[in-house]
């Protein structure tokens, strides 16, 4: 069914709304790590991948639990809890220590990000800021509205934290005719996603209410192109040369017919290459001695949004509230390590970054967007993380 190896030892679109509840998975004792135990900025390390990841053994203390959890995930089928896993890569202390693939997939297979692309788009804004192309994220972001329109005053930070205030319905809207992401991506907006966004009115004062929005990150992508004065081809060149190439990523960004990078939904890369992206965030925005993102950019990504109605989201990344704190939405693990933050995508894509364990876990797959499947996926990632020793 799948090809697996333990190295050296043997080798964003629509997310369903979920409520917190216990689930059963192969058990590991829950640790006591909390967000308050982790110091930021993240600890710098000296191991960097070249053309390929360096490989290493799993820590002896983690081998049995990691093998069991990997076997459990790879034995799942589409109708099972958590669905089928198609690619799994684990990076510990800068080295690839485990990976597994379903039949038909392998280390070079590009798979779709879905909404993990939002985290990539957040990084692209940071890259542009570090290059001096954007002065501040507290300024109004270019958009498809006239200067006197209140929507033209929504800031980069408000778009990035999904507190833009637009009347937009994605999570929890089961009626496809009313679901904005479906209409934007596959209905009337599919040729020009930002043209679709231009018709959305304000529902809230910007900065006050969190609302999950693929539309917002498409709009951010267009704003980047506007600021950089790029058409679609030039934008693609900039993404490739200024971001993917420094990381050694062989990735593809998809654009709509109007030339807008679909930054809320569509990047294609292998599991190993998505792990490179996660590793950039594990290393606080640095890569092989070069700073690619502003010094506080990763902290911004995993700091809770200012809106009072959400404690599971930062800026382009999902975060983990402290254990015992009620989750505002179902898109968060219930257990520690609570410094874990992740990029998440439709049908079960995750890049799980855990500084306290010096760890990146990439899981690519296919699963129905049922709440119980997402809960299982979150807790499975956390159980894997708990199997590893604390970072030095």
N, C-alpha and C positions, 0 to 999 in steps of 0.2 A: 504493500500500500504506500509506503513512503521510504525514502532514503534518509538514513540518520547517521550522524557520527558524533562522538564525544571526542573533541580534539585532544590527542595525546593519551586519552584514557581508553578509548575504544572507538571519537568526537561526539469627512467631511465632507459629505452630503447629510442625509437625515439620520440623526440618532434618536432612538426611541426613548421617550421619557420613562424613568424607572424610579421606584421607591426603594429605600434601604431596607434590606432584610437579610437574615442569615442564609448562607448557602453551604452545601456540602462539597468539599473537594478533598483530595488526598492531603492529610493534615500535617502541618508543621507548627510548632508552638509559636504563637504570636509574640513578637518582640515588643519592647517598650520605647522604641525610638519615636520621638515626636519632633515637630518642626522646630521647636525651641531648642532642641539639642544640636541643630545643624548650624554651623557658622557660614555665612556668605560674606564675600564671594567664595565660590567653590575652590577647593584645593587644586593647585596646579600639579600636573603630572608631566613626565618626560617621555612617555611612550606614545609614538604616533604611527599610524599605518602609512606604509608607502603605497606602492601599486596594489599590494594585497595586505590584508591584516596579518600581523604576526599571530602565531597560534601557540597555545599553552594548554597544560592540563587544567582540568577543574580543580579547585581546592579540594583536598582529600575530605574535609569535613562536609563539603557540599555535594560530593559526587552521587551518593545514593539518592538523596532527595531530588536533585536536579534531574537525574536519569528517570526517576519514577514520574515526575511531573511532566517531563517531555514525552514519555511514553503515553501517559494519559491523554495529553493534548493531541498527539499524532494519531491516536486510535479513534478519535472522535470522527463521526460522519456528519453530513449536513443536518440530519434530523436529530442529532444528539445535542445535549447541552454544550454550548460554546461553539457548535458547528465544526467545520473542518479547518485544520491548520495546514496552510500550503507552504509556508516558509517560516523558519524560526532561527534567529541568530542571537547569541548571548556574548557580549563583550564585557570582560572583567579585567580591571586594571590595565586597560588599553590593548588587550589581546583577545582574540576570538577563542573562546573556550568550549563552545558547543554550538551545533547547528543541526537542523533537520528539515527535510523537504518531502512533500507529498509527491507521488508519482506524477511526472509531467512538469515538475518544477525543480529548479536547482539554483546554485549560487549566482548564476548569471541571468536568471529569469527576471525581467522587469514586471512588477505588479503595480496595480493602481493604488494610489494613496487615499483616494477620496478625501475626507476632510483633514487628514494629516497635512494636506497642502496648506491649510491655514497657518500651521506652525512654520512652514517654509516661507510663507508670505510675511509673517512677522519677522523672520530672519532677514528677508530682503529689505524691509524697511530699516532694520538695524544696520544692514550693510550700507545702505544709502546714507544713513546718518553718519556712520563712521567715515565715509568718504566726503562728508561735508555737502552732500547733495540735498539733504533735508536739515534745516537748522534746528527745529524743535518740534516735538510731537504734540505740544500744547497749542500749536497754531491751527487754524482752520485747514482742513485737508481739501485739495482740489476735488470738485465733484461735478455732476452734470446739471448744476443749478446756477442761476444768475446770482450775482453778488448780494442782492437785497433779499434773497430767499433765506429764511432761518436755517434751512438744511445746509446751506453753504457755510455755516458757522460751526458745524460739527468738526471737532478736532481729530487729528490722527490718533491720539490716545483714546478718545471715545470710540472710534471705529475699531481699534485694536482690542479693546476690552469688551466689545459687543454691548456698549451702552449708548449707541447712536440715537436711539429713541424712535426709529422708524416703525411704522405700522406694518409689521412683517411677521408672517406666521410660518414656522417650520417645524420645530419640535412639538409633538403632540397633536398635530393637525392631521387626522386620518383621511379626511375628504381630499382626494387628489386634486379636485377642481378648485379647492380653496387653499391648498398647500403651496405657498409661494416658491419654495425651492423646486418643486416639481414643475410648476408653470414657468419658472425662470430658466431652468436647465433643459426641459423637454417640451415645453409648450410655447406660448407666445414670445417668450424671451430668449429662446435658444440661439438665435442668430446674433443677439446683442444684449448680453446680460445686464450691462449698466444702463441701457435704454429702459429695461424693465424696472430697475431700481429707481430711475428718475421719476417714475410715476407714483412712488410710494410716499404717502403723507407722513408727517410726524404724529406719533401717538403719545410721546412722553418728552419731557424736558431732557435734552441730551445730557448724559452723565449720571442719570438717576436710576434707571431701570436696566437690568441685564436681560438680553433677549438673544438667544442663539441665532446666528445669522451667517449663512453662506453668502448672502447678498452683500453683506458688509465687506467681506474679504475679497470678493470680486471687485468691489468699488475701490478698495485699497490698491489692488493691482493696477487698476486704471489710473488712479491718482499718481502712483509711481511713474507710470508711462508719461503722464502729463507733466510732472515735475522734471523728468529727465528728457522731455521732448522727443520721445521714442515712438515709432510705430511698432507694430507687432514684431517684425523681424529684428529691429534694433533692440527691443526689449528682450527678446529671446537670446540674442547675442550677449547682452549684458548679464543676464541670469547665468548663462553658461560660463562666461569668462571670469566674472567677478564673484561668483558664488559656488557653482558646482565644481568648476575646475580646481580651485584651491583645495577643496575637500577631497578631490579625486573621485567625485561622483560621476557616473555615467547615467545621467537622468534626463528625462524628457518632460518639458512643461507644455501643457496643451492650451491652445488659444481658441476663442470663438471666432465666428466669421467676421466680426467687426475688428478683430485684431487685439482683443483684450485677453491677457493671461488669466485663465480661470483659477485664480489664486485661492479660491475657497474650496476647490474640489479635485483638481487633476494634475498630479505629478506622477510619473512612472519611474520606478527604480527597483533595483534588486534589494533583497533583505539586507545584504551586506552593505549596500550603499545607503539605505535608510539608516543603518547603524552608524555610518559616518556622520550623518546629520545629527543623530542623537548624541554622538560623542562630542560634537562641537558644543552642545549645550552642557554636557557633563563637564567640559573643560572651560566653562564660563565665557564662551565666545572666542577662545583662542584656538589656533591651529598651527602646530609645529613651530611655535615661537612667534607667530604673527597674530596680532589681534584683528579679527574680521568683524566683530560686533562691538558696540560701545561697552565700556566697562560695567555698566549697570543693566545691560540689556537682558541678560538671563534672569537677573533678580526681578526685573519688570515682568518678564514672562511668567514667573511662578509666584507673583504676589497677587493676593486676592483682589478682584475687581472692586472699585469703590462703591458699586451699587449694593444696597442693603438686601436685595432679594436673591443674592447668589454668593456662595462661599466655595464653589467648586471650580472656578475659572479664574485665570489670570489675564494674560494678554496673548492670545493665540495658542495657549496651552491649558490643559486641564490640570488642576492641582488637587492635593489630598488634604482635607481639613484634619486637624488633630483628632486622634481617636476619641470617641465618645461625644464629639460635637455633631449635632444633627446636620445632615447634609441637606442643602437647599434643593438639590436635584439628584437624580439617580446616577449621573455620570461621574461617580467617584468611588474609590475603594472605601470599605468600612474599617479596614485595619491598617496597621503600620507596616513598613516604614512610611511615616507621614511627610517626609521630605520628597517622596516620589512625585514626579509630575510627568505628564505624558501628552503626546500627540495622538489623536484618535480619529478614526475614519469609519465611514459607513461599512457595515457588514463585517466588522471585527478586525480592523487594522489598528495596531498600537505600536508606538515607540515609547518605551517605559524607561525613564531616566531616574536613577537613584543615587544621588551623591554620597549618602552615608554608607553605601555598599560599593562605591566606585564601579557602577554597573549600568549597562544599557541592554535592554531586552527588546527585540523587534519580533512581533508576531504579525504575520500576514495570513489572511484566510477568507473564508466565506461562511457567514452565519446569518440566520434571520435576525432582524433587529428587535427581538423580544427582550423585555427587561431582564428576564432570568439569564439570558445568554450574556448580556453585558455585565451583569453582576458576577457571573462565573469567570468571565475574562479578566475583570479587574482583580478579583481575589486570587486567581491563578497567577497573574503577574506578581502580586504581592507575596504569595507563597514562594515563588521562585526567588524573589529578592531576599526573603528571610533566610533562605537556605545558605546564602553567602555570608562570609565573615564580615564584620564591620571594617570599613576602610581604615588604613593606618593614618 
